[in-house]
Amino acid sequence: MLLNKKNIDTCTSLPIGKDKNGNLLKIRIDKLTIVSSFINKEEKNKTYAKLKKIRQKIKSKYLIKYIKNKEEMPYKSALLIRERKKESPLLLRIDYAPINKNTGGIRFDFYPQYLTPKKIDQLLSWMNLQLGEIVYHLLARAWVTRIDVALDLYERYLHDYIWELRQAGKTKYFNEENSLPGVQLGSNRSKIHLLCYEKLDAFNDKCVIREKNSDLIKINFNTHKKFLRIESRYMPNSRPTSKNGNPLMLKDILKMENPFIRLQVYSKDLTHHLSKNEYIVTIPPEPSTYALKCCIKREMKYSRIPRDIQRIFIKHRISFFEKDIIWESWLICVKQLSGIFTIALAYKDRGD
């Protein structure tokens, strides 16, 4: 069967125990975006000159591609860094030369899902050879602008539950051809939004065949475990010099708030209860409380959800997994970042 590559996982995650039904739980950091600054013009110009040299090198340990960013992007230039092998995923993206003077001087997008701790340290050593000690200073003074944390729940399915992100006012449903279903909870611009979607575990599967010039992959559904991914995208909208908000410094990443704490899960019986009591005539395809409440307000001509109906929602709320216990695994998750974190934590920056 053909399936979109986004619904196939070929990377490894960290096992962290089991949920209340005895099903396997895994976690990992998928993406880490950090921004850093230069303490003076000389430091900035030297770094930019070395980045220019990197893109001009014919022989390199990694495959380097230079791109000129589009006008709407915050940085003028970027380097894309991959391993020198066929169809290697992006390991690191370095954006530099900001358009706005208030934007940090350099941005790093790391993709830890494709890197072991050893490979992360090898990448950092290579960066040190190319740019010099400034790499360590940049990590030490960096702040986090985005971090994606993937929590995987095996033998769970999206449409067996109703989903909600507390205090979030937007959702988006996905159920396209050759894909598995998913729902986004919250806006892309929010500090936190969640993606809940189904995937197949194809880690170490050498028989996965990708269709030529396509995002579709030929895969046998019966030989792979299916799991539900709850992916948190956390974007602290603050920097060290800002007056409002608290920046999340890279060296303080262990203090990051639990991004799953606002997730609420409801029994599927909720939809049947609402239908039976004629609060809704048709059940929306999107498995979210937002979709159900929109349906109720539209069909019952309510401007807001009455308290008696709110109590029905609360009655069907279920405890899916222990969120606090899950977050106790954050330490081992951060350890997988290896030198990215340990250098930021331990290195004495000359800008301090």
C-alpha positions in Angstrom: 0.0 0.0 0.0 1.1 3.6 -0.7 1.4 5.9 2.2 2.7 9.5 2.7 6.2 9.6 4.1 5.0 11.9 6.9 3.0 8.9 8.3 6.1 6.6 8.4 8.6 6.8 11.1 12.1 5.4 10.4 13.9 7.1 13.4 14.4 5.8 16.9 12.7 7.1 20.0 13.3 6.6 23.7 11.1 4.0 25.5 9.7 5.5 28.7 7.4 2.9 30.0 3.7 2.1 29.4 0.4 3.9 29.6 -2.6 2.9 31.8 -3.6 0.3 29.3 -0.1 -1.3 29.3 0.8 0.1 25.8 4.3 1.2 25.0 5.2 4.9 25.3 8.2 6.6 23.6 9.5 10.1 23.4 12.1 12.2 21.6 13.0 15.7 20.5 12.3 16.1 16.8 13.5 19.7 16.2 15.4 22.3 18.1 15.7 25.9 16.9 18.0 28.2 18.8 19.0 31.8 18.1 22.2 33.5 19.3 23.9 36.9 19.2 27.3 38.4 18.6 28.9 40.6 21.2 30.4 43.0 18.7 30.7 43.7 14.9 34.1 42.0 14.6 32.9 38.7 16.0 29.9 38.8 13.7 31.9 39.7 10.5 34.5 36.9 11.2 31.8 34.3 11.7 29.9 35.4 8.5 33.2 35.3 6.5 33.9 31.7 7.8 30.3 30.7 6.9 31.0 32.0 3.4 34.1 29.8 3.1 32.2 26.7 4.2 29.8 27.1 1.3 32.6 27.4 -1.2 34.4 24.2 -0.1 34.2 21.4 -2.6 35.4 18.7 -0.3 33.8 18.5 3.1 32.7 15.8 5.6 29.1 16.9 5.1 27.1 17.9 2.1 26.7 21.7 2.2 24.1 23.7 0.2 23.9 27.5 0.3 20.5 29.1 -0.3 19.5 32.8 -0.6 16.3 33.1 1.5 13.1 34.6 0.2 12.4 38.2 1.0 9.8 37.4 3.7 12.3 35.3 5.7 14.0 37.0 8.7 17.5 36.1 7.5 19.1 36.7 4.1 21.3 33.5 3.8 21.3 29.9 5.0 23.4 26.8 4.9 21.8 23.3 4.7 23.9 20.5 6.1 23.4 16.9 5.4 25.3 13.6 5.5 27.1 12.6 2.3 24.7 9.7 1.5 21.7 9.2 -0.8 18.6 11.0 0.4 20.1 12.1 3.6 17.7 14.2 5.8 18.6 17.7 6.9 20.7 17.6 10.0 21.3 21.3 10.6 20.2 24.5 9.0 22.2 27.7 9.8 20.5 31.0 9.0 22.5 34.2 9.2 22.6 37.9 8.1 19.3 39.1 9.6 17.2 41.7 7.8 16.0 43.3 11.1 18.6 44.7 13.5 16.5 43.4 16.4 16.8 39.8 15.2 19.5 37.5 16.7 22.6 37.4 14.6 22.5 33.7 13.8 19.9 30.8 14.0 20.5 27.1 14.2 17.8 24.5 13.4 19.0 21.1 14.7 17.1 17.9 13.8 18.0 15.4 16.6 15.6 12.8 15.3 18.2 12.0 12.6 21.2 12.2 14.9 22.6 10.0 17.7 24.4 11.7 20.6 27.7 10.6 19.0 26.8 12.1 15.6 25.7 15.3 17.3 29.2 15.6 18.9 30.8 14.9 15.6 28.8 17.6 13.9 29.7 20.1 16.6 33.4 19.2 16.3 33.2 19.7 12.6 31.5 23.1 13.2 34.3 24.0 15.6 36.9 23.2 12.9 35.1 25.4 10.4 34.2 28.4 12.6 36.4 28.1 15.6 35.6 28.6 19.3 32.8 31.0 18.5 30.5 28.0 18.1 30.8 27.3 21.8 30.2 30.9 22.7 27.1 31.0 20.5 25.7 27.9 22.1 26.4 29.3 25.6 24.4 32.5 24.9 21.7 30.9 22.8 18.0 31.0 23.5 15.3 28.6 22.3 12.7 29.8 19.8 11.1 26.4 19.0 11.3 22.9 20.2 9.2 19.9 18.9 8.7 17.0 21.4 7.2 13.8 20.0 5.3 11.5 22.4 4.3 8.2 20.8 1.5 6.0 22.2 1.4 2.5 20.6 -1.9 0.7 19.9 -3.8 4.0 20.2 -5.9 5.5 17.4 -7.0 9.1 16.7 -10.7 8.5 16.2 -11.1 6.4 19.4 -11.0 9.7 21.4 -12.0 13.3 21.4 -9.1 15.8 21.7 -8.7 19.3 23.2 -6.0 21.7 24.0 -7.2 23.9 26.9 -7.4 27.6 26.1 -6.8 27.0 22.4 -9.4 28.4 20.0 -8.4 26.8 16.7 -8.2 23.3 15.3 -7.4 21.8 11.9 -8.3 18.3 10.7 -6.3 16.2 8.3 -7.5 13.1 6.5 -6.1 13.1 3.0 -5.7 10.3 0.4 -2.7 8.0 1.1 -2.3 9.5 4.5 -3.4 8.6 8.1 -5.7 11.0 10.0 -4.6 13.8 12.2 -5.8 16.9 14.0 -4.0 20.1 15.0 -4.9 21.7 18.3 -4.1 25.4 18.6 -2.8 28.0 16.2 0.6 27.9 14.5 1.3 31.2 16.1 0.5 30.1 19.7 3.2 29.5 22.3 2.1 25.8 22.3 0.1 23.9 19.7 -0.2 20.1 19.4 -0.4 17.7 16.5 -2.1 14.4 17.0 -1.7 11.9 14.2 -1.2 8.3 13.4 2.0 6.8 12.1 3.6 3.4 11.2 6.8 2.3 12.9 9.3 1.4 10.1 12.5 1.8 12.1 15.2 -0.5 10.7 13.0 -1.6 7.8 15.1 -2.0 4.7 12.1 -3.0 2.6 10.5 0.5 2.5 10.3 1.5 -1.1 9.9 5.2 -2.0 8.0 6.0 -5.3 10.1 8.0 -7.7 9.6 11.7 -7.6 6.9 11.3 -5.0 6.2 11.7 -1.2 4.5 8.3 -1.3 6.2 5.1 0.1 5.2 1.5 -0.6 4.8 -0.2 2.7 3.1 -3.3 4.1 0.7 -2.2 6.8 0.4 -5.7 8.4 4.1 -6.0 9.2 4.5 -2.6 11.1 3.2 -1.4 14.4 0.8 1.5 14.4 1.1 4.3 16.9 -0.4 7.6 17.7 1.9 10.6 17.9 1.2 13.6 20.1 3.7 16.2 18.9 4.1 19.4 20.9 5.5 22.5 19.2 6.6 24.9 21.8 7.7 28.4 20.8 8.7 30.7 23.6 8.2 34.2 22.1 10.9 36.0 24.1 14.6 36.8 23.9 17.1 37.8 26.6 16.8 41.5 25.9 13.0 41.6 25.8 11.1 43.4 28.6 8.0 41.1 28.4 8.1 37.3 28.9 10.8 34.9 30.1 13.2 33.6 27.5 14.1 29.9 27.6 17.9 29.9 27.4 19.4 26.7 25.8 21.4 26.1 29.0 18.1 26.2 31.0 16.2 23.8 28.7 15.7 21.3 31.6 13.5 24.0 33.2 11.1 24.0 30.2 7.4 23.7 31.1 5.5 20.5 30.4 4.1 21.1 26.9 1.5 18.3 27.3 0.0 19.7 30.5 -2.9 21.4 28.7 -3.9 18.4 26.6 -7.4 17.0 27.5 -8.8 13.7 26.2 -12.4 12.6 26.1 -14.2 9.3 25.6 -15.7 8.7 22.2 -19.0 8.2 24.0 -19.2 12.0 24.3 -20.4 12.3 20.7 -23.0 9.5 21.1 -24.3 11.2 24.3 -24.6 14.6 22.6 -26.3 12.9 19.6 -28.7 10.9 21.7 -29.8 14.0 23.6 -30.2 15.9 20.2 -27.6 18.5 20.9 -26.1 17.6 17.6 -27.7 16.1 14.5 -24.6 15.1 12.6 -21.3 14.0 14.2 -18.4 16.1 12.8 -15.6 14.1 11.2 -13.0 16.0 13.3 -12.4 14.3 16.7 -12.1 17.5 18.7 -14.2 19.3 21.4 -13.8 22.5 19.3 -15.6 20.9 16.3 -18.3 19.4 18.6 -18.9 22.8 20.3 -19.1 24.6 17.0 -21.6 22.0 15.8 -23.7 22.5 19.0 -23.7 26.3 18.7 -24.6 26.1 15.0 -27.4 23.5 15.3 -28.9 24.7 18.6 -28.3 28.4 17.7 -26.4 29.0 20.9 -24.0 31.9 21.2 -22.1 30.0 23.9 -22.2 26.5 25.4 -24.6 26.2 28.3 -23.3 24.9 31.7 -25.4 21.7 31.5 -23.7 20.8 28.2 -20.3 21.7 29.6 -20.9 19.3 32.5 -21.5 16.5 29.9 -18.1 17.2 28.4 -16.4 17.1 31.8 -18.2 13.8 32.6 -16.6 12.2 29.6 -13.1 13.5 30.2 -10.6 10.6 30.7 -7.1 10.3 32.1 -5.0 9.1 29.1 -1.6 9.0 30.7 0.1 10.6 33.7 1.4 13.9 32.3 3.7 14.6 35.2 5.2 11.2 35.1 5.8 11.5 31.3 7.6 14.8 31.9 10.0 13.1 34.4 11.6 11.6 31.2 12.6 15.1 30.0 16.0 14.7 31.5 16.9 11.6 29.5 15.4 13.3 26.4 17.7 16.3 26.8 20.7 14.1 27.3 20.2 12.9 23.7 21.2 16.4 22.6 24.6 15.7 24.0 27.1 18.5 23.2 24.3 21.0 22.1 23.2 21.1 25.7 26.3 20.3 27.7 28.4 23.0 26.0 25.7 25.6 26.5 25.5 24.5 30.2 29.2 24.4 31.0 30.9 26.8 28.7 32.0 30.1 30.1 31.0 32.7 27.5 33.2 35.8 27.1 29.9 37.8 26.7 28.9 37.0 30.3 
